Amino acid sequence: MLLGPGIGLDCAVLDFGTTCLVLKTEPITFASQQLGWYAVQIAANDIVTTGALPKWMLLTVLLPENLTTPQLVDDLSSQVFDACRSLGIAFIGGHTEITHGLDRPILVTTLIGEVDKEKLITPKGARPGDAVMLTKGVPIEGTALLAREFSEKLTGELSPAELAEAKCYLFSPGISVFKDALTAVQAGLVTAMHDPTEGGVVTALWELATACQHSIQVDLEKIPVSALSAKICGFFGLDPLGTIASGSLLLAVAPESISSVMNALTDASIAAVEIGIIRAGPAEVISRTDIGHRKLANFSRDEIARLFA
C-alpha cells in the first residue's frame, strides 16, 4: 500500500509494480436530486486528483420503504449509467436493497482508478515554493444544492432565471473536476491536487496543508465567488468559503510550470486563478492581507449542514 487513510488523503493507493490502483468510497448525504449523477462525479473527482483515470465502479443503493417506485429506480439507473459513460467508467456491480428507516435513497460509491506509478500524484507532494491554484470558483456544489433542496425558500429572493441557473450549477460550471485535473497534469508539473468538498475551500486548504506538512499562505480575496453564489449564501447566512464546493480544484504547481498550466486551463475554457503559495513551516493555513498575516480559522462542519440540522 502506497497511501492509506489520513487527513487530506481521499484515496487509497495500492502498488501493482509499474502501475497503481487508486480506490475511493464515497456516500452522497446532502443531495436528494440527481443522486446517480452525484454518486459518480464526486467519487471520480477524488480519483483524478491522483493523476489516475477512474475505470471501474461498484454502487450500493439503499432505498426507502413505501417510497420506492419503479420510476425512481429507473431514474437513478439512468443517471448512474449516463455519468459513467461520460467519464469512460465501467459499472461492474454492487448491491441494491429496500432498507427500513430511510426517508430517501442513500447511494455509496466504490470507484477504482489506474495510473502509471511514476505519474502518481498525492496531496503529500506539495513542496515549498509551489503555487496554489484554484479552478472555476466556489461554492459550485453548494450553489446547486441550495437551489435544488431549498428552492421554495429562494423563490422570493431569486428571479426564475437566477434560480434555474443556480440549479444548473450541477452541470455548468459543473461539479466535475475531471477535465480540470487531466488538463493540468498534461501541461506541467503538478505536485498535488485536492478537491474542496465538505467544509468548502478553507477546509480543503487545511487538509492539503496537513497532508503535505507545510504551510499554505493564501489570499482569500483572490478566491472567486460568483455573484449568484454570494447572493444565495448571503440569503441563508452562509460563508461561501466554508460551503461544500465540489467543482473547483486546488492544485500545487511547480514555479516553472505556472504559466504552462494556467495557459492550458485557459485554452480548455477552465477559469483558474493563483491564490497562494506553499511555504516551509508547520501544517497550517495563513491568510495574507494588506496589513499582515493571520492563521486562518477552519470550519468545524460544512456551512450547509446547519440547514439540514
C-alpha positions in Angstrom: 0.0 0.0 0.0 1.5 3.4 -1.1 -1.2 5.5 0.5 -3.7 4.8 3.3 -6.1 6.8 5.4 -5.3 10.3 6.7 -6.4 13.9 6.8 -6.5 15.2 3.2 -5.9 11.8 1.8 -9.1 10.9 0.0 -7.9 7.8 -1.9 -6.1 4.6 -1.0 -3.3 3.6 -3.4 -2.1 0.1 -4.0 1.3 -0.7 -5.7 1.0 -3.1 -8.6 4.5 -2.8 -9.9 4.6 -0.4 -12.8 1.0 0.8 -12.2 -1.1 1.7 -9.2 -4.7 1.1 -8.4 -6.4 4.1 -6.7 -9.5 3.3 -4.7 -12.2 5.6 -3.3 -15.5 5.1 -1.5 -18.0 8.0 -1.1 -21.5 8.4 0.2 -24.0 11.0 -1.0 -25.5 12.6 2.1 -26.9 16.1 1.3 -28.4 15.8 -2.1 -31.8 14.3 -2.9 -31.9 15.2 -6.6 -29.7 13.8 -9.4 -28.3 11.3 -6.9 -26.9 9.0 -9.6 -25.0 11.8 -11.2 -23.6 12.9 -7.9 -22.6 9.4 -6.9 -20.3 9.0 -10.0 -18.9 12.5 -10.3 -18.0 13.1 -6.6 -16.0 9.8 -6.4 -14.4 10.4 -9.8 -13.2 13.8 -8.6 -11.1 12.2 -5.9 -9.7 9.6 -8.3 -8.5 12.1 -10.8 -6.7 14.2 -8.1 -4.1 11.4 -8.0 -3.5 11.7 -11.8 -5.4 8.4 -12.3 -8.3 7.6 -14.6 -11.4 6.2 -13.0 -12.2 2.9 -14.6 -14.4 0.5 -12.5 -17.3 1.3 -10.2 -19.5 -0.6 -7.7 -22.5 1.0 -6.2 -24.5 0.3 -3.0 -28.1 1.6 -3.3 -30.3 1.7 -0.2 -33.9 2.6 -1.0 -36.6 3.7 1.5 -39.6 1.6 2.3 -43.0 2.8 0.9 -41.4 5.5 -1.2 -39.5 3.4 -3.7 -41.1 3.1 -7.2 -40.0 1.6 -10.5 -39.7 5.1 -11.8 -37.3 6.1 -9.0 -35.1 3.0 -9.7 -35.1 3.8 -13.5 -34.2 7.4 -12.9 -31.3 6.5 -10.6 -30.1 3.9 -13.0 -30.2 6.3 -16.0 -28.3 8.9 -14.0 -25.6 6.5 -13.0 -25.1 4.9 -16.4 -25.1 8.3 -18.2 -22.4 9.7 -15.8 -20.3 6.5 -16.2 -20.5 6.7 -20.0 -19.4 10.4 -19.9 -16.3 9.5 -17.9 -15.4 6.2 -19.5 -16.2 4.2 -16.4 -17.3 0.5 -16.4 -20.1 -0.2 -14.0 -19.2 -3.7 -12.7 -21.6 -4.4 -9.8 -22.8 -3.5 -6.4 -25.8 -4.1 -4.1 -29.4 -2.8 -4.1 -32.0 -3.2 -1.3 -35.0 -1.6 0.2 -34.0 -0.5 3.7 -36.1 0.1 6.8 -36.0 3.5 8.4 -34.9 5.6 5.5 -36.8 8.7 4.2 -34.8 9.0 1.0 -32.4 6.9 -1.1 -28.7 6.6 0.0 -26.0 5.8 -2.5 -22.5 4.8 -1.7 -19.9 4.6 -4.5 -16.8 2.5 -4.7 -14.6 3.6 -7.6 -11.3 2.2 -8.8 -8.8 4.0 -11.0 -5.4 3.3 -12.5 -2.3 5.3 -13.1 1.3 4.6 -14.1 3.4 4.6 -10.9 5.7 7.4 -12.0 2.7 9.6 -12.7 1.0 9.2 -9.3 0.2 12.5 -7.6 -0.8 12.7 -3.9 -1.6 15.6 -1.6 1.7 14.8 0.2 3.6 16.0 -2.8 3.2 19.8 -2.5 6.6 21.5 -1.9 7.7 24.9 -0.6 7.7 27.4 -3.4 4.8 25.7 -5.3 2.0 28.0 -6.4 -1.5 27.2 -5.2 -4.1 27.5 -7.9 -7.9 27.2 -7.8 -10.1 26.4 -10.8 -13.6 27.8 -11.5 -14.6 29.2 -8.1 -16.7 28.4 -5.1 -19.1 27.0 -3.9 -20.3 25.4 -7.1 -21.8 22.3 -5.4 -23.2 24.4 -2.6 -25.0 26.7 -5.0 -26.6 23.8 -6.8 -27.6 22.1 -3.6 -29.2 25.1 -2.1 -31.1 25.9 -5.2 -32.4 22.4 -5.6 -33.1 21.5 -2.0 -34.4 24.9 -0.8 -35.9 26.3 -4.0 -39.2 27.3 -2.3 -37.3 29.5 0.2 -35.3 31.1 -2.6 -38.3 31.9 -4.8 -38.8 35.3 -3.4 -35.1 36.1 -3.3 -34.1 35.0 -6.8 -35.7 35.6 -10.2 -36.9 32.4 -12.0 -33.9 32.8 -14.4 -31.5 33.0 -11.4 -33.0 30.0 -9.7 -32.8 27.9 -12.9 -29.2 29.0 -13.4 -28.3 28.1 -9.8 -29.8 24.6 -10.2 -27.8 24.1 -13.4 -24.5 24.7 -11.5 -24.6 21.0 -11.1 -23.7 20.7 -14.8 -22.4 24.2 -15.6 -19.8 25.1 -14.3 -20.4 21.6 -13.1 -19.3 19.6 -10.0 -16.8 17.5 -12.0 -13.0 18.3 -11.9 -12.2 15.5 -14.4 -11.2 17.9 -17.2 -9.5 20.3 -14.8 -7.2 17.7 -13.4 -6.3 16.0 -16.7 -5.6 19.3 -18.4 -3.3 20.5 -15.6 -1.2 17.3 -15.3 -0.7 17.2 -19.1 0.5 20.8 -19.1 3.2 20.9 -16.4 4.5 19.7 -13.1 1.6 19.4 -10.7 2.8 18.2 -7.3 -0.5 17.9 -5.5 -4.2 18.2 -6.1 -7.2 18.3 -3.8 -10.9 18.9 -4.4 -12.8 21.1 -1.9 -15.9 19.2 -0.7 -17.5 19.4 2.8 -16.2 22.4 4.7 -15.5 24.3 1.5 -12.3 25.6 0.1 -11.0 26.7 3.5 -11.2 23.1 4.9 -9.6 21.8 1.7 -6.7 24.2 2.2 -6.3 22.9 5.8 -6.5 19.3 4.6 -3.8 20.0 1.9 -1.5 21.6 4.4 -2.0 18.7 6.8 -1.2 16.2 4.1 1.9 17.8 2.8 3.0 19.0 6.3 3.8 22.6 5.0 2.2 26.0 5.5 -0.1 27.5 2.9 -0.3 31.2 2.5 -3.5 32.2 0.7 -5.1 35.5 -0.4 -8.8 35.0 0.3 -9.7 38.0 -1.8 -8.4 36.1 -4.9 -10.8 33.2 -4.4 -13.6 33.6 -7.0 -17.2 33.6 -5.7 -19.8 34.2 -8.3 -22.4 36.9 -7.7 -25.1 34.3 -7.8 -23.3 32.1 -5.3 -22.7 35.0 -3.0 -26.4 36.1 -3.2 -27.6 32.6 -2.3 -25.1 32.1 0.5 -25.9 35.5 1.8 -29.6 34.8 1.9 -29.0 31.7 4.1 -26.3 33.4 6.2 -23.6 31.0 5.0 -19.9 31.7 4.4 -19.2 30.7 0.8 -15.6 29.8 1.7 -16.9 27.1 4.1 -19.7 25.7 1.9 -19.4 22.4 0.1 -17.5 23.2 -3.1 -17.1 20.2 -5.4 -16.5 21.5 -8.9 -13.4 23.5 -8.1 -9.9 22.0 -7.9 -6.9 23.0 -5.7 -3.6 22.5 -7.4 0.0 22.8 -6.2 2.1 23.7 -9.2 5.9 23.9 -9.5 7.1 27.5 -10.2 8.4 26.7 -13.7 5.0 25.3 -14.7 2.7 28.0 -13.5 2.4 29.7 -16.9 2.0 26.5 -18.9 -0.7 25.1 -16.5 -2.5 28.4 -16.4 -2.5 28.7 -20.2 -3.6 25.1 -20.7 -6.6 25.6 -18.4 -7.5 28.8 -20.1 -7.3 27.2 -23.5 -9.6 24.5 -22.2 -12.1 27.2 -21.1 -11.5 26.4 -17.5 -11.1 29.5 -15.3 -8.2 29.4 -12.9 -6.5 31.8 -10.5 -3.4 31.7 -8.4 -4.5 32.1 -4.8 -1.4 31.4 -2.7 1.9 29.6 -2.2 3.3 26.6 -0.3 5.8 27.7 2.4 8.1 25.7 4.7 6.7 25.7 8.1 4.1 24.0 10.3 1.0 22.5 8.7 -1.3 25.5 8.8 -3.2 28.0 6.5 -2.2 31.6 6.7 -4.3 34.3 5.3 -2.4 37.1 3.6 -3.9 40.6 3.9 -2.7 44.2 3.3 -1.9 44.6 6.9 -0.1 41.3 7.6 -0.8 37.6 8.1 -3.1 35.7 10.3 -3.8 32.0 10.9 -7.0 31.1 9.2 -9.7 29.5 11.3 -11.1 26.2 10.0 -14.8 25.3 9.8 -15.9 22.7 12.4 -18.6 21.5 9.9 -19.8 22.4 6.5 -21.9 25.6 6.5 -24.7 24.0 4.6 -25.1 21.3 7.4 -26.8 23.9 9.5 -29.7 24.0 7.1 -30.1 20.2 7.3 -29.9 20.1 11.1 
